[in-house]
Amino acid sequence: MAFESLSRSDRPQLSLNLPRSCALVSSAKVVTRVQPSARLFDLPDEILRQIHLYSGSAAFGVVDKQMRISFDDINYKARWALYTRCTAKEQICSAKKGAAVLDQILSLRLCNQDVLERVLELWERRLRDYERAEREEQLRQWERSKEHQLWDGLEPGDTPPPPSPPRPTPRPNKIPRRLLRTPEGARPRLHPFVRYLVERFDIPPDADSSYPLMRGAADANYELVRFLLERGAKVTMSEHIAFRAAIHNKDLKMMKLLVEVDDQQPTEHGGSGARNIPLLKSDRLQCPREWVDLALKSEAYDIAHWLVDEKGLTPSLDRIMSLEVAGSDATPLGRLAAQTASRAGTKRKRKQERRGASSRS
């Protein structure tokens, strides 16, 4: 007999084995009662930190306020930075690879002076552990070699091999760029962490293709540029990029800071004509002629006047002829423009006279 032909009372009662969290409301609707489950952020801090270490994501610790609070620990920040950036024994034991790892750690926003000191302590501990394990393996091989020598009838030596010299802790190669940038709306200044890195690890100020000096000149950070120059930064690196940045910003004060030495004494030097050009023997470099053309092209007329009047430079003839500066004879550029225009007019007039004379003849 078909199931549909039976009456409702004659149909067998079907029992459903539902879980306790579910309740049968009607034959067509089933309502599920979901038990409240724990969130990821409700786990203990120790478990969250282990998850963070294995995730390798820098954004994992800032997705929740409670997680930011639990991760705000110097020891944990140092462990996370070292664990995620240094994963091989060669990176710990090699000075060159270790320096590259330290540069990556310094580029992290969470890395400050305290975190870096803790990273170096952990690095030193892991390095000594590796050296201790290598020494034990070396002594084990020596013991095995003694046994082989006895089996071969040889007299083994009683002196173990000397231990290898301890490896030094690596040093960073460059200043992190994040410390050299000036935030928008903030006053340019020398970051204390930059001073600490340069003085603590003796980082060359010309590292990273002279980026620190260029960034200081571009941001008008006089304190940073003065500090780098005192530490021996070379202003001629990367095709005078720092000077080009100062000229582009029309910053005469930065140009003087980059060219002139603070304790210089000007001396009189006989130049062309009746004018004496002050030659500053203690300048860091001899200013090239193209700087005047670049200053005029960038409309940095105060820098151009300074280069012409004090450094004795002369713009190119094409640049002088295209000058639209105030042609007053009181300014060096005005005098140059007037003299060049008069010379060009005289040459043009003589050329026309020669052409007229040759045509008449």
ZIUR-V682795 format. One record per helix or strand of 3 or more residues. SS is the DSSP state (@ for helix, = for strand). FROM is the first residue (numbers start at 1). TO is the last residue. Records with the same first field share a line. If there is no record, write none. Layout:
BEGIN
SS: FROM-TO  FROM-TO
END
This chain:
BEGIN
=: 22-24  30-32  267-270  276-279
@: 40-42  45-55  60-62  65-70  74-85  89-93  95-106  113-151  177-179  192-201  207-218  222-230  241-248  252-259  290-297  301-309  317-321  332-360
END
